[in-house]
Amino acid sequence: MPSRERGAVALLALLLCQGVSVLPSIAKPALRVGAIPDQNPERLNRLYGQLADELSDRLKVTVRYVPVSNYPAAVSAFRTGGLDLVWFGGLTGVQARLQTSGAKVLAQRDIDARFRSVFIANTSADLQPIQSINGLTSLRGKRFTFGSESSTSGRLMPQHFLAKAGVSPSQFSGGRAGFSGSHDATIALVQSGAYQAGALNEQVWTSALKQGRVNTDKVRVIWRTPEYVDYHWVARPDLDQRFGSGFTTRLQKAILAIQPSTPRQATILELFAAKRFIPAEASQYKPIETVGRQLGKIR
């Protein structure tokens, strides 16, 4: 054997004896978690950063929060595999599952099975509390804003109830409704008077009140919608192939096991405005799919 080859063999033997790996490392997959951007980015980063740490500790895998720019981007990233687990609203969850065969609904919050939207108004708009759905006709001719165009609680269901009252967006001031982009933004725009009224997620409104972010001298609730089902966790169909057999079930159990028993878990539930997560089924969201098709948001 030539001296050069003998030297290489000796070096290899030395490295092996010292426990040095000479094989390329295989990167472990990371679980990429996303969410529809329904609130301000600072709050979302705090919430999903805490959740990523909790799931990582429970599942013994790297968990990374990946923010997205808007609601359709969350659906697209889930479909193409850029996100593995996403906190969707009712509509976006249905859209994502229709575009991703085999995707699985894992859980919802305790408040999501009986969710509501609120209609708010600037106090200078001369809008009185609405006693029944037919009272929504008082919004005709007003400057009105929804949240995101794909929001269940900020657009889809509010528009559904408006339609039941015979009110269409073309009857608002300017011949159309506005779209604020998020629930927080809807509060700010109505409070400022830029819009006279708007609709948003009741949970966000309640949280904003508790945190003192609402000036009740300038904006108030004028109507609460009937109940409907909303937010939920949806997982991609290939997680067991990427992370090992039974991983999707373990992931669901990890979400359901979050209880206010540690400071981090208590913070997660507080930021989600929930007492706990509960199991959910795709069948619960059929009414959302029906409304989505009626309003042209699902084709």
WOHUDA-V858749 format. One record per helix or strand. SS is the DSSP state (A for helix, B for strand). FROM is the first residue (numbers start at 1). TO is the last residue. If there is no record, write none. Layout:
BEGIN
ss = {SS	SS}
from = {FROM	FROM}
to = {TO	TO}
END
This chain:
BEGIN
ss = {A	B	A	B	A	B	A	B	A	B	B	A	A	B	A	A	A	B	A	B	A	B	B	B	A	A	A	B	A}
from = {3	30	41	62	71	85	90	104	112	115	117	123	133	144	152	169	173	178	183	197	202	219	228	232	239	247	263	277	282}
to = {17	35	59	65	80	88	99	109	114	115	122	125	139	146	164	171	175	179	192	201	210	224	228	235	243	256	271	279	294}
END
